[in-house]
């Protein structure tokens, strides 16, 4: 049975999202708090509830604080023109960075932000003075939680893992599923239920490159 949709790898942890990835499309819709630094003509009508005091031409006045989807904030952000400035979401601010450095495993990342790593990586686009601290927090949080996630995925064969998985960021859930698949495949092979053991893609690609070099 063929799949209707073949998952496309996310590019959120890199400099740009992959807009063929459903995960990245959903992440780019997440809201980011911003402050308007330059009046925006004819945009006040879209933010009347939040932009009180808009001028008669419905301009969005300077100093207005609104929330924009990530993709729009990235498109409008320009250091030279200073159209808007970005406020760092609370989960990435110093207070929460202290919590992560103390014990990242106690935090329910999915509740705080289902795409914590991807969204945090995209914040580095905005040239904040806190960028170095944010990137270090993302890295250390991932390192601190990685071992527990993989250990849990390898020691929960045929067990209910919903409580554990519910606290994981989407990236971590993907890692957990990979660990679970590896465990299930090994158990099937050990019981003689696996029809065939195949070489990994890494080994196959290496053999292809080696054969090509021999021909040259």
Secondary structure, DSSP 8 states (H G I E B T S, - for coil): ---S-------TTSSS--TT-HHHHHHHTSEEEEEE-S-BTT-GGGGTTTSTT--TT--B-TT-EEEEEHHHHHHH--TTT--EEE---GGGSHHHHHHHHHHGGGS-HHHH-TTHHHHHHHHGGG--TTHHHHHHHHHHHHHHHHHHHHHHHHS-TTS--HHHHTTS-HHHHHHHHHHHHHHHHHHHHHTT--S-----HHHHHHHHHHHHHHH-
